Amino acid sequence: MDNILEKNIAALNEKFAEMGQKTAIHLEGLLYAKPITYWDYIQTDALLSLQTQRTLLPDEMVFIMYHQINELLFKMILWEINQISETEKIDAEVFTDKLMRISRYFDMLTSSFDIMGDGMEIKQYLKFRNTLTPASGFQSAQYRLIEFASTDWINLIDKRFIDKISKDMSEEEALEFMYWQAAGKDYKTGKKSYLLNEFTKRYSENFVKAMKDYEKTNLWQKFVELPKEVQENSELVEAMRHYDKTVNITWVIGHYKAALKYLENPYETKEATGGSDWKKYMLPEYQRRIFFPSLWKQEELDNWGKGLV
């Protein structure tokens, strides 16, 4: 028996002993185990079976796959954010590396709007989109979780109602004033659209839990708990700013321009499938959503997202 094999068996004995397991049984199991293949590991067949069209229009398939890819990227983003949140003592280098990974995922999301924008015929989209009503990309729960994991929830409040927020307000109450509620809520009557009502019923408990879970561990809170000298690390500060701008300006503007192509087109002007005021919902200058306002100069805050469309 060569030296490397002996070391590996000794390491396995130690590993399984700590688990209260017998190495011999696990090794015997390997005799009958099927070798791993790419398609089994990636679950290719299952993944490729998840695209179900509601129409016979070919470009609907592009639309479905595009949004499924978005959700996979959102999952990757949350995976990276949670590694930051769950690390007790994180240094500037690791923090910066994770933030740049996340920003690159959003860069992919931004560039993908061009792929979708040029990847569907407008006439086909205008036909199959009617079968999507009242569903909307607004209803991506993972994206809301990314927001809660990134910043204090006070920064996600609709700025028109910020003066109504008190320090002792519960998460359940605050949830009713999130900026995205404006996409489907009449604040004068309190009535919610079907789009928003269904979204709220499905995910409000998840969102309240996320608001509580990330209260002390969101990206901003992890940043401010760092030693002063680490908070002043120029690369880390730039990574924070880059992430903030990438998510809340660059990606949003990319989304807006893609929507503009299909909703304001040579054939007819459409409202969003969920019935939202999509321009005011999407444009950064209306949303005023900023994850890390303390890292921006007043002039930058005043001109947030302006002059880009």
DATA-V474864 format. One record per backbone hydrogen bond with DSSP energy under -0.5 kcal/mol. CO is the residue of the C=O (numbers start at 1). NH is the residue of the N-H. E is the energy in kcal/mol with one decimal. If there is no record, write none. Layout:
BEGIN
[[CO & NH & E] [CO & NH & E]]
END
This chain:
BEGIN
[[2 & 6 & -2.1] [3 & 7 & -2.3] [4 & 8 & -2.3] [5 & 9 & -2.5] [6 & 10 & -2.3] [7 & 11 & -2.3] [8 & 12 & -2.3] [9 & 13 & -2.6] [10 & 14 & -2.1] [11 & 15 & -2.5] [12 & 16 & -2.9] [13 & 17 & -2.0] [14 & 18 & -1.8] [15 & 19 & -0.9] [16 & 21 & -3.6] [17 & 20 & -1.1] [21 & 23 & -0.5] [22 & 26 & -1.5] [23 & 27 & -2.5] [24 & 28 & -2.2] [25 & 29 & -1.9] [26 & 30 & -1.2] [27 & 31 & -0.7] [28 & 31 & -1.0] [28 & 32 & -0.6] [29 & 32 & -1.1] [29 & 33 & -0.8] [37 & 41 & -2.5] [38 & 42 & -2.7] [39 & 43 & -0.7] [39 & 44 & -1.6] [43 & 47 & -2.6] [44 & 48 & -2.7] [46 & 49 & -0.9] [47 & 50 & -1.2] [50 & 52 & -0.8] [51 & 53 & -0.5] [57 & 60 & -1.7] [58 & 61 & -1.4] [58 & 62 & -0.6] [59 & 63 & -1.7] [60 & 64 & -2.4] [61 & 65 & -2.5] [62 & 66 & -2.5] [63 & 67 & -1.8] [64 & 68 & -2.0] [65 & 69 & -2.4] [66 & 70 & -1.9] [67 & 71 & -2.0] [68 & 72 & -1.9] [69 & 73 & -2.3] [70 & 74 & -2.5] [71 & 75 & -1.9] [72 & 76 & -1.9] [73 & 77 & -2.4] [74 & 78 & -2.5] [75 & 79 & -2.1] [76 & 80 & -1.9] [77 & 81 & -2.6] [78 & 82 & -2.5] [79 & 83 & -1.0] [80 & 84 & -1.3] [81 & 85 & -2.6] [82 & 86 & -2.4] [84 & 87 & -1.0] [86 & 88 & -0.6] [88 & 90 & -0.6] [91 & 95 & -2.4] [92 & 96 & -2.6] [93 & 97 & -2.3] [94 & 98 & -2.5] [95 & 99 & -2.3] [96 & 100 & -2.3] [97 & 101 & -1.9] [98 & 102 & -2.4] [99 & 103 & -2.5] [100 & 104 & -2.1] [101 & 105 & -1.7] [102 & 106 & -1.9] [103 & 107 & -2.1] [104 & 108 & -2.0] [105 & 109 & -2.0] [106 & 110 & -2.5] [107 & 111 & -2.6] [108 & 112 & -1.8] [109 & 113 & -0.6] [110 & 113 & -1.2] [111 & 114 & -0.9] [111 & 115 & -0.9] [112 & 116 & -2.5] [113 & 117 & -3.2] [114 & 118 & -2.0] [116 & 119 & -0.9] [116 & 120 & -0.5] [121 & 125 & -2.6] [122 & 126 & -2.6] [123 & 127 & -0.8] [124 & 127 & -0.7] [124 & 128 & -2.7] [125 & 129 & -2.5] [127 & 130 & -0.8] [128 & 131 & -1.4] [129 & 132 & -1.5] [129 & 133 & -0.7] [132 & 135 & -2.7] [136 & 139 & -2.3] [137 & 140 & -1.3] [139 & 141 & -1.0] [140 & 144 & -1.2] [141 & 145 & -2.1] [142 & 146 & -2.1] [143 & 147 & -1.7] [144 & 148 & -2.3] [145 & 149 & -2.2] [146 & 150 & -0.7] [147 & 150 & -1.0] [147 & 151 & -1.6] [149 & 219 & -1.9] [150 & 220 & -1.1] [152 & 155 & -2.3] [153 & 156 & -2.0] [154 & 157 & -1.1] [155 & 290 & -0.6] [156 & 179 & -3.2] [158 & 161 & -2.3] [159 & 162 & -0.8] [161 & 164 & -1.9] [162 & 165 & -1.3] [166 & 169 & -1.5] [170 & 174 & -2.5] [171 & 175 & -2.2] [172 & 176 & -0.6] [173 & 176 & -1.1] [174 & 177 & -2.2] [175 & 178 & -1.2] [177 & 158 & -3.1] [178 & 181 & -2.0] [179 & 182 & -1.3] [180 & 183 & -1.4] [181 & 184 & -2.0] [184 & 193 & -3.5] [185 & 187 & -0.9] [186 & 190 & -3.2] [191 & 186 & -2.9] [193 & 197 & -2.9] [194 & 198 & -2.5] [195 & 199 & -1.7] [196 & 200 & -2.8] [197 & 201 & -2.4] [198 & 202 & -2.1] [199 & 203 & -2.2] [200 & 204 & -2.4] [203 & 207 & -2.5] [204 & 208 & -2.6] [205 & 209 & -2.1] [206 & 210 & -2.2] [207 & 211 & -2.6] [208 & 212 & -1.8] [209 & 213 & -3.1] [210 & 214 & -2.7] [212 & 215 & -0.9] [214 & 218 & -1.7] [218 & 222 & -2.5] [219 & 223 & -1.7] [220 & 224 & -2.5] [221 & 225 & -1.1] [223 & 226 & -1.4] [227 & 230 & -0.9] [227 & 231 & -2.2] [228 & 232 & -1.2] [230 & 233 & -1.8] [233 & 237 & -2.6] [234 & 238 & -2.4] [235 & 239 & -2.0] [236 & 240 & -2.4] [237 & 241 & -2.4] [238 & 242 & -2.7] [239 & 243 & -2.3] [240 & 244 & -2.3] [241 & 245 & -2.7] [242 & 246 & -2.7] [243 & 247 & -2.5] [244 & 248 & -2.4] [245 & 249 & -1.9] [245 & 250 & -2.2] [246 & 251 & -2.8] [249 & 253 & -3.0] [250 & 254 & -2.0] [251 & 255 & -2.2] [252 & 256 & -2.6] [253 & 257 & -2.6] [254 & 258 & -1.8] [255 & 259 & -2.4] [256 & 260 & -2.6] [257 & 261 & -1.6] [258 & 262 & -1.1] [259 & 263 & -3.1] [260 & 264 & -1.9] [263 & 270 & -3.0] [268 & 265 & -1.2] [272 & 275 & -2.0] [276 & 272 & -0.8] [276 & 278 & -1.9] [277 & 281 & -2.1] [278 & 282 & -2.1] [279 & 283 & -2.6] [283 & 286 & -1.3] [283 & 287 & -2.5] [284 & 288 & -3.2] [288 & 290 & -0.7] [290 & 293 & -0.5] [292 & 295 & -2.2] [293 & 296 & -1.6] [297 & 301 & -2.2] [298 & 302 & -2.6] [299 & 303 & -1.4] [301 & 304 & -1.3] [303 & 306 & -1.9] [305 & 308 & -0.7]]
END
